């Protein structure tokens, strides 16, 4: 298949996802539609390396991931992270719910190794899925190696529509109060709206550390250079720390993005100002969907029962625990459950689904800003806590618990 044909086919799928999402007002998220269509493509005439043929091999996708996670860090100030302590607790409670309920239900119906291999991918993240798959393969459990990847591939099919439904319910309630003049949330409107103004109203100003440099020198290349420097520092620190502790460079990218923005080295949303945000998101989405090439119909048939049981178990566990903790912290059950659900997919799906819902709920820019301030920071932080941080740590621990064939 020629490169441009592969690219055109993939972009048609992404656009069809947008059309369905728009027509259904985000009740059917674009990522769900795209996942189904790409899966059908792999089962029919798509080559297994169609994403690489289109021009996005793994190495390019990883570059996009560095740039995007640094960029997302700039959207979160240190004050915002401290202000989102409730989000962190809710996200952690959802993870605890997944682990507890999965262990209880898993041991009733499946063997020890199946339960151990299933849990880290359920918490989210391709890295944790790969760690468990490699561990299972090393232990001679080839079917469980496939199972680990399959959980990661398929859990979004449940997470995408559920999150869309919950966020739409939350957004409607908030809009109703806002339009009635009864909505007040200091945490939502203080700080994050300031960030939103920084994102949308300035025209390539120099960040604070470069205030004395003429604005005309803040070219696209200079913005990309500063993002790449922050990404490199994250990678370098990760390598330096390896002999002592294993820290994902992507976790550090988020942290360094927050610090760089707070210090004035990076502006808010630099990737958007450099004109590369849309391309990077497209590349990363295709990279994620590329994992569907591993899911054959035969695999789905053989693993359908444990797959369904564990994914539904994870959803039930995170719902129970997140709603209880949300109630204690006075966070709505819809918002609390949405935060917990980010464990099923993480970034960039959390960003895309949230913005899709907001854009379909209202056309008024002020209302969009208000909803963005209310819903986007918790969704982003929830996804990073569960998928980027906890799932990798959990996989590193549980991969050593695999016992081999029984």
C-alpha positions in Angstrom: 0.0 0.0 0.0 1.5 3.4 -1.0 2.2 5.9 1.8 -0.3 8.5 0.8 -3.1 5.9 0.3 -2.4 4.6 3.9 -2.5 8.2 5.2 -5.7 9.0 3.3 -7.5 5.9 4.6 -6.5 6.6 8.2 -7.6 10.2 8.0 -10.9 9.2 6.5 -11.5 7.0 9.6 -10.5 9.9 11.9 -12.9 12.2 10.1 -15.7 9.7 10.1 -15.2 9.5 13.9 -15.6 13.2 14.1 -18.7 13.2 12.0 -20.4 10.5 14.1 -19.4 12.3 17.3 -20.8 15.6 16.0 -24.0 14.0 14.7 -24.6 12.2 18.0 -23.5 15.2 20.1 -20.7 13.1 21.6 -22.9 10.3 22.8 -20.8 8.1 20.5 -17.2 9.4 21.0 -15.0 9.7 17.9 -12.3 7.4 19.4 -14.8 4.6 19.8 -15.9 4.9 16.2 -12.3 5.1 15.0 -11.3 2.1 17.0 -14.1 0.0 15.5 -13.3 1.1 12.0 -9.6 0.5 12.2 -10.2 -2.9 13.8 -12.4 -3.9 10.9 -9.7 -2.6 8.6 -7.1 -4.8 10.1 -9.5 -7.8 9.8 -10.0 -7.1 6.1 -7.5 -5.4 3.9 -5.3 -3.1 6.1 -1.6 -4.1 6.3 -0.5 -4.6 9.9 1.9 -1.7 9.6 -0.5 0.8 8.0 0.3 3.4 10.6 4.0 3.2 10.0 3.4 3.2 6.2 1.4 6.4 6.5 4.5 8.0 8.0 4.1 7.5 11.8 6.4 4.7 12.9 6.9 4.1 16.6 9.9 6.5 16.9 7.8 9.4 15.5 4.9 8.6 17.7 7.1 8.6 20.8 8.5 12.0 19.7 4.9 13.3 19.6 4.3 11.8 23.0 7.2 13.7 24.5 6.0 17.0 22.9 2.4 16.5 23.9 2.9 15.6 27.5 5.3 18.5 28.0 2.6 20.7 26.3 -0.1 19.3 28.6 2.1 20.1 31.6 2.1 23.7 30.6 -1.7 23.8 31.0 -1.4 22.9 34.7 0.1 25.3 37.2 1.6 24.2 40.5 -1.3 25.9 42.2 -3.6 23.9 40.0 -2.0 20.6 40.9 -2.3 21.5 44.6 -5.9 22.6 44.0 -6.7 19.3 42.4 -6.0 17.2 45.5 -9.5 15.9 45.4 -9.0 14.6 41.8 -5.8 12.7 42.9 -7.7 11.0 45.8 -10.6 10.1 43.5 -8.3 8.7 40.9 -6.4 6.6 43.5 -9.7 5.4 44.9 -10.8 4.2 41.5 -7.6 2.3 41.2 -8.0 0.7 44.6 -11.5 -0.3 43.5 -10.2 -2.0 40.4 -7.6 -4.0 42.3 -9.9 -5.1 45.1 -12.9 -6.1 43.0 -10.7 -7.7 40.3 -8.9 -9.8 42.9 -12.2 -11.0 44.5 -14.0 -11.8 41.2 -10.9 -13.0 39.4 -10.0 -15.6 42.0 -13.6 -16.9 41.9 -13.5 -17.7 38.2 -9.8 -17.7 36.9 -6.4 -18.8 38.0 -3.8 -16.8 39.9 -1.6 -15.8 36.8 -4.7 -14.5 34.9 -5.6 -12.2 37.7 -2.0 -10.9 38.2 -1.5 -10.3 34.5 -4.9 -8.5 34.1 -4.7 -5.9 36.9 -2.0 -3.5 35.7 -3.4 -3.1 32.1 -6.8 -2.5 33.7 -5.4 0.5 35.5 -4.4 1.7 32.1 -1.4 2.4 29.9 0.3 0.7 27.0 3.6 0.6 29.0 2.0 -1.5 31.8 0.4 -3.8 29.3 3.7 -4.3 27.5 5.5 -5.0 30.8 2.9 -7.6 31.8 2.9 -9.2 28.3 6.7 -9.5 28.3 6.5 -11.0 31.8 3.9 -13.5 30.8 5.8 -14.5 27.6 9.0 -14.9 29.6 7.1 -17.2 32.0 5.9 -19.3 29.1 2.3 -18.0 29.3 1.8 -16.9 25.6 -2.0 -16.7 25.8 -1.8 -14.4 28.8 0.8 -12.2 27.0 -1.8 -11.7 24.3 -4.5 -11.2 27.0 -2.5 -8.3 28.6 -2.4 -6.4 25.2 -6.0 -7.3 24.5 -7.2 -5.7 27.7 -5.5 -2.5 26.9 -6.8 -2.5 23.3 -10.4 -3.3 24.3 -11.1 -1.5 27.6 -11.5 1.8 25.8 -14.6 0.4 24.0 -16.3 0.5 27.4 -14.5 3.6 28.8 -15.1 6.0 25.8 -18.9 5.9 25.7 -19.2 5.7 29.5 -17.0 8.8 30.0 -18.9 10.7 27.3 -22.3 9.9 29.0 -21.0 10.9 32.5 -19.4 14.1 31.2 -22.5 15.1 29.3 -24.6 14.6 32.4 -22.2 16.7 34.5 -21.9 19.4 31.8 -25.7 19.7 31.5 -26.1 20.1 35.3 -23.4 22.7 35.4 -24.7 24.6 32.4 -28.2 24.6 33.9 -26.9 26.2 37.2 -24.6 28.6 35.3 -27.5 29.9 33.1 -29.7 30.2 36.1 -27.0 32.3 37.9 -26.6 29.8 40.7 -23.3 28.3 39.6 -20.3 29.3 41.7 -17.0 27.4 42.0 -14.0 29.3 43.1 -11.7 26.5 42.3 -12.9 26.3 38.7 -12.8 29.9 37.8 -9.7 30.9 39.7 -6.4 30.3 38.0 -7.5 27.9 35.2 -9.5 30.5 33.4 -6.5 32.7 33.6 -4.6 29.9 31.8 -7.3 29.7 29.2 -7.0 33.4 28.5 -3.3 33.0 28.1 -3.9 30.2 25.6 -6.4 32.0 23.4 -5.9 35.8 23.6 -2.1 36.4 23.1 -0.2 36.4 19.8 3.1 34.6 20.3 4.4 36.7 23.2 7.7 35.8 24.7 7.5 33.8 28.0 8.7 35.5 31.1 12.3 34.3 31.0 12.7 35.8 27.5 10.8 39.0 28.1 13.7 41.2 26.9 13.9 39.3 23.6 11.8 40.8 20.8 8.5 39.0 20.1 9.5 38.6 16.5 12.1 36.1 17.5 9.5 33.7 19.0 9.4 31.7 15.9 7.9 28.2 15.4 11.3 26.7 15.6 12.1 28.5 18.9 8.9 27.2 20.5 9.6 23.6 19.3 13.2 23.9 20.5 12.1 24.9 24.1 9.5 22.1 24.2 12.2 19.6 23.0 14.7 20.8 25.6 12.2 20.2 28.4 11.4 16.7 26.9 15.2 16.0 26.7 15.7 17.0 30.4 12.9 14.7 31.4 14.5 11.8 29.5 18.0 12.6 30.8 16.8 12.7 34.4 15.0 9.4 33.9 18.2 7.8 32.7 20.2 9.3 35.6 17.7 7.9 38.1 17.7 4.4 36.6 20.3 2.9 38.9 18.4 4.1 41.9 14.7 4.1 40.9 12.9 3.6 37.6 10.9 6.7 36.7 9.1 7.0 33.3 10.4 9.9 31.3 6.8 10.7 30.4 5.9 11.2 34.1 8.8 13.6 34.3 7.7 15.3 31.0 4.4 16.3 32.7 6.2 17.5 35.9 8.9 19.4 33.9 6.2 21.0 31.7 4.5 22.3 34.8 7.8 23.7 36.1 8.9 25.2 32.8 5.6 27.0 32.5 5.6 28.2 36.1 9.2 29.5 35.7 8.4 31.3 32.4 10.6 29.1 30.1 7.4 27.9 28.2 4.2 29.7 27.6 0.8 28.1 28.0 -0.1 25.6 25.3 3.1 26.2 23.3 2.5 23.3 20.9 -0.7 25.0 19.7 1.1 28.3 19.2 3.7 26.5 17.1 1.0 25.0 14.9 1.9 21.4 15.8 -0.8 20.4 18.3 -3.3 18.9 15.8 -0.6 17.0 13.9 0.8 15.6 17.2 -2.6 14.5 18.5 -3.3 12.8 15.1 0.0 11.0 15.2 -0.5 9.8 18.8 -4.0 8.6 18.2 -2.9 6.5 15.2 -0.1 5.1 17.3 -2.6 4.0 20.0 -5.0 2.5 17.4 -2.0 0.7 15.9 -2.2 -1.7 18.9 -5.4 -3.0 17.4 -3.4 -4.8 14.8 -2.6 -7.4 17.5 -6.3 -8.2 18.1 -7.4 -11.0 15.7 -10.9 -12.5 15.7 -9.5 -15.8 17.0 -7.9 -14.0 19.9 -11.1 -12.3 20.8 -13.1 -15.5 20.7 -10.6 -17.4 22.9 -10.2 -14.6 25.5 -13.7 -13.1 25.3 -14.9 -14.4 28.7 -12.0 -13.2 30.9 -11.8 -10.0 28.8 -15.5 -9.1 29.5 -15.4 -10.2 33.1 -12.3 -8.2 34.0 -13.2 -5.1 32.1 -16.7 -5.0 33.7 -15.2 -5.8 37.1 -12.9 -2.9 36.7 -15.7 -0.5 35.8 -17.8 -1.7 38.8 -14.9 -1.4 41.2 -13.9 2.1 40.1 -17.6 3.2 40.2 -18.2 2.0 43.7 -15.0 3.4 45.2 -14.8 6.7 43.2 -18.5 7.6 43.9 -18.0 6.9 47.7 -14.9 9.0 47.9 -16.4 11.7 45.6 -19.4 11.9 48.0 -17.1 12.3 51.0 -15.2 15.1 49.1 -18.5 16.7 47.8 -17.7 15.9 44.1 -20.6 14.8 42.0 -20.9 11.1 41.2 -20.7 11.9 37.4 -17.5 13.9 37.7 -15.9 11.4 40.2 -16.7 8.4 38.0 -15.4 10.2 34.9 -12.1 10.9 36.7 -11.8 7.2 37.6 -12.7 6.1 34.1 -9.6 7.8 32.7 -7.7 4.7 34.0 -9.2 2.9 31.0 -7.5 5.1 28.4 -5.6 8.1 29.7 -4.1 10.8 27.5 -4.9 11.9 24.8 -8.4 10.3 24.9 -9.2 12.1 28.1 -8.5 15.4 26.5 -10.3 14.6 23.2 -13.4 13.2 24.8 -13.7 16.1 27.3 -13.4 18.8 24.6 -15.8 16.9 22.3 -18.4 16.9 25.0 -17.9 20.6 25.8 -18.1 21.6 22.1 -21.3 19.6 21.7 -23.0 21.0 24.8 -22.7 24.7 23.9 -21.6 27.1 21.2 -21.1 30.0 23.6 -17.4 30.6 24.2 -17.9 31.8 27.8 -19.8 28.7 28.6 -17.1 26.6 26.9 -14.4 28.3 29.0 -16.4 27.6 32.2 -17.0 24.0 31.4 -13.3 23.6 30.3 -12.2 25.0 33.6 -14.5 22.7 35.5 -13.9 19.4 33.7 -10.6 19.4 31.8 -8.0 19.8 34.6 -9.5 16.9 36.7 -9.7 14.7 33.6 -6.1 15.3 32.6 -4.7 14.9 36.1 -6.8 11.8 36.7 -5.5 10.2 33.5 -1.9 11.0 34.3 -2.1 9.8 37.9 -3.6 6.4 36.9 -2.2 5.7 33.4 1.1 7.4 33.4 2.2 6.9 37.0 0.4 4.3 39.0 -0.1 1.7 36.2 3.6 1.6 35.4 4.6 1.3 39.1 1.9 -1.4 39.6 3.1 -3.4 36.6 6.7 -3.2 37.8 5.6 -4.8 41.1 3.2 -7.3 39.8 5.2 -8.6 36.9 7.5 -10.2 39.5 4.5 -12.1 41.0 3.9 -14.2 37.8 4.7 -17.8 38.7 4.8 -19.4 35.3 2.7 -22.3 34.0 0.8 -24.2 36.6 
